[in-house]
Amino acid sequence: MAPRIPLSVLDLSPVTTGATGADALRNSLDLARLADRLGYVRYWVAEHHNLPTIASTAPEIMIGQIAAATERLRVGSGGVMLPNHAPLMVMERFKVLEALFPGRIDLGIGRAPGTDPVTSHALRRRQDIKEDDDFLERFQELILFETDGFPAGHPYRNVHAMPADVPLPPIWLLGSSGYSAELAARVGAGFAFAHHFSDYDPAAAMLSYRAHFRPSGWRAAPYAILGVAVVAADSDAEADRLALSADLHFVRRAKGEYLPLASPEEAAAYPYTPVDRERARHNRQRLIVGAAATVRERLLELVTATQADEVMITTMIHDHGARRRSYELVADSLAS
């Protein structure tokens, strides 16, 4: 039975101890097939670079693979990090995907590079790198290409993203702040809020987006997706044990340590400092952990507070079978 509240998946293709990046990518394909059968609405893959814990570096490739392996899911980017790419190249890649899988592709765009400054420079070194944030300039260029909006005499006036007869998929702006919400509302795009890692109040961001939304050629009405980190299991105690991996992952990231996702046993044996434990406790405030009933209650509270149109679940669990089970439980818990 399909969930009553639209549910989607955000997949980072986590690399775990004892496994490889190739294993992580194959697990993503397996999870996507499961999500397709369970009635999830869409499946988004991320773009991160130079992080040993994340295998998802090329969302366009994974989108094509996942769309080919599934039947109903919308598949998209959560997101393409626009600072790393020429807007025309992004458009062409997603038009090709839309041509191959019409009506099933989403173009989610992020403002951050998804990596550290040195790696970001390496990704962009053949581009016109600017010290200031040039996201808006790149985004406006993408829109002008799609709407044929360059004025007469502009050097890009006769440049067209091919295939020209295929529309660009729906555009979503990803964000973790009030600024992102305001920008998405101003340009009339869909909005996905990253509550799974942001300390910004999700209700404030999403309600602001809805209140200030301006209809556009992309979207007539606001649509807001809430990104939430969830670890579900058959009992609260088992979910708490599985979430130890996420605790250690967050602690290490805070120290600049990007290692493969540890098992619960490895995480339990880690020599946490008092600061580490406080960081893990803080992250647990965002992370929804528990049995199906516990998860359902907390998700419904968030949906009510934020007026989310859809919930996008991201789950970092060491064991792939337990990760699959978590998504099954979430879907079942919200099916009635």
N, C-alpha and C positions, 0 to 999 in steps of 0.2 A: 504494500500500500504506500502510495506517495506521501511524503510529509505534508501536514496541513500548512505549516509555515515554509515558504520556499527555502530550501537549503542548497548550499553549494560547497565546493571544496577549493581551498587554496593549498597547493602542493609545492613544497620547497625541495622535493626529492632529497630528503635527509640521508646523509651517509652515516652509517653506524659502525661502531667498533666491530671488527671481525668480518666486515663486508667491504665491497668496493663501490666506486662511483657508478660502474655499469650495473651493479645489483640495484642501486638506488633508482636508476632510471627505469629498469625493468619493473621494479616495484610500483613505480608511478603508473605505468601502463596497466598493471594488474589492478591497482586501486581505482583507476578510471573506469575500467570495465565493471567493477563492483558498484561504483557510484552510479553508473548508467542504469544498472539493474535495480538499484534501490530507489530511484526516482529523484536523485539530486538534479538540480536545474542546470548548473554549469560547473566547469572544472577549469580553474585557472592555475597556470604555472608561473613561477617567479623568475627573475633575472638577478643573479648574484655572481660575483667574480672573485677569484683568488681566496675562496673560503673552503677549506677542506671538509667542512661539515655539510656543504650544500652542493649537489651535483647539477642543479638547474642553472645553467649559464646561457642557454640558447633557447628561449621560449618559443620562437617561431618553429624551430625544428620539432620540439616536443608537441606543440599544438597540432601540427600535421600528423604526427604519429598517433596521438591520442584520438584525434577526430576520426582517423582511419580505423582505429580499434574499437570505436563505440558507435552507437546508432542514433542516440537522441540528445545527448549532452550538448549544450553550448560549450565551446572550448575557447579559452582566451589567455591573455597575459595578465598576470597580477604582480608586476606589470612589466612592460617594456620601459627600460630606464632611458628616457628621451635624451638626457645629456650625453649618452654614449653613442648616439646614432644620428645620422643625417635624416631629417624628416622625410625626404623623398624615398630613401631606402626603406624606412619603416612602412610607408604607404604601399610601396610595391610588394613587399613581402606579405602584408596583410590582405592586399587585393588578390594576390595569388591564392592565399588560403581561402578567402571568401569565394573565389571562383571554383575551387575544388570542393568546398563544403558550404554551399550557399545557405545562408540563414543560421549558421551554427557557430560563427566566429565572433569573438569580442576583442576589441583593442583597448586594453587597460594600460594607461600611461602613468609613469611615476616621475617625480621631480628629482629624486636622488640618483646618484650613479650606481648604488648597490654594491659599493666596495670602498676600499681605502683610497686616499688621494693619489698615491703613486700608481696604483693599478688603474685608477680612473684616467690618469695622464697617459698611461701606456695604451689604453683603449682609444684615446682621442688624439694621439700625437700627430696624426696626419690630417686632423681637422683644424679649423680655426679656433684654437682654444682661447677662451677668455677667462679672466680672473673672476669676473662677476657671474652670478647665476644667470644663465641665458635660457632658462627653461621657457619663459614666456615667448621669447623671440622664436625659438624652435617650434613651439606649439602653434604660434600664429602662422609660421611658414607652412606647417602641415595643413592648417585650415585653408590658407590661400591656395595651395595646390589643389585641394579637393573641391573648392568652390569656384575655381578659375578666377580668383579674385585679384591677381597681380595686375596692376594698371598697365596701360599701353606704354611701351618703351622699356618696361622692366625686363632685365635679362632672363627672368624665369617665365615670362609671359607665355611662351610657346613650349614650355616643358610640361609634360603630362605623365602622371604615374600610370604605368601599364599593369594589367590590361585596363584601358580607359573605359570600357563598357561595364566594368564591375564596380559597384559602390564600395566605399570604405566601410568596414564593419562598424557597429556602434562603438562610440568612444566613451570610455570611462576614465575619470581622473581619480587616482589613488591618493590618499592623504592620511596624515596623522595629526592634523592641527586645524585650528580655526581658519587659517589662511587658505588651506587646501579646500575646505568646504566653501568658502566665499568664492574662490576661483571657479570651482565646478559649477556653482550656482550662476555665476556671471556669464559663463560661456555656454550654459545650457547643456551640460554633459551629465551622464550618470556619475554617481559618486560612491566610492568604496572607502570606508574608514577603517584604518588598521588598529582597532582596539587591542589586538593581540600583542602589540609591542608599545603602544602609545600611552603616556600618562595623561594626555589631554582628555577632558570629559567627553565621552562619545555622544552623550545626549546634546550637549551644547553645540558640537560640530554638526551633527546630523539635523537637528532642528533648525539651526541657522541656514544650512543648505536648503532645506525645504522652504523656509520662509522667504528666502531671497532668490529663489530659482527664477531664471528668465527663459521662457520657451525659445527654442532655436531650431535650426534646420536639422539638428541631430535628435532632439527629443522635445516633445510637446509638454511633458509633465515631469516633475522630479522623480527620481528613483534612487533610493539609498540602500547600499549593501553594508552590513556590519560584519567586519572581520573579527572572529573570536577564536582564541586558542582553547581547545577542549581535549581532555583526556577522560574517556568513559570506559567503564569496565563493568563486570557483572556484580561488583560490590564496591562500596565506597573505599573499603580498605585496599582492594586490588587496584583501583584507580589511583589511590594515593601512592601505592608502591610504584606503579608505572610512571607516575609523574616525577619521580625522583630524577629521571633522566633529564627532564625539562628543567628541573631546579639547577642541576649542575651545568647544563648548557648555558643558562642565563648567567650564572656566577662566572663561568669562564669568559663569556662574551664581555662582561663588565671589566674584565682584566685584559681584554685584547687577545684572549686565547681562543682560537677557532679550531677546535678539534672535533673529530667524528663523535656523533651522539653516543654517549656511554650507556651501558646497560644499567638497570636499577641497582644491581649488585655493586657495580663499579661506583655508581653515584653514592650509594650508602657508605662505602668505605673511604670516600674522599675526605681529607682532613680540612674541613670547613673552619674558617676563622669566624669570630663573631660578626664581622662585616659581611662575610659571605652569607651567613645565615640570615642576616637582615635583608640582604639583596634577594635571596630566594623567597623569603616571606613576602616581600614587596611584590615580586612577580606573581606569586600565588593569588594576589588580589585581582589580577587580570585573568588568570588561568582558571577555567571551569573544570573541576575535577570531581568525579563521583560516579555512582551508579546512574542508570537511566533516569530515575525519578529526580535525583538531585540535579542532573544536568538540565532536564526539562524545566524545572522550576527556575533555575538561574537564567536560562536562555529566554524564557518568557518574560522575566523581570526586565532584562535588557531590551527586548523587543518593545515592550510597553514604554519604557523610558525614552528610547531613541526614535520610536515610530519607524523602525527599520522595515523596509519592504522585503528584505531577504537577509538571511544569515549565512555567512561564508565561514566554514569551519577549517581551521588548520590544526593538525595534530602531529606532535613530535613524540613518537613512541619508538623505542629501540627494536622491539620485535614486530615484524611486519604482520604476522597473524593477529597480534593484539591491536595493532593499528587498524586493520580491517574490521575487527570486532567493534572497535570504538565507533567507527562510522556507521556500522549497522545499528548499534544501540541508539545513537543520536537520531537516526532516521526513524527508527521504530518509536522512540519516545515522543516524537512530534507528529506522528501519523494520525492522531485522533484528537 
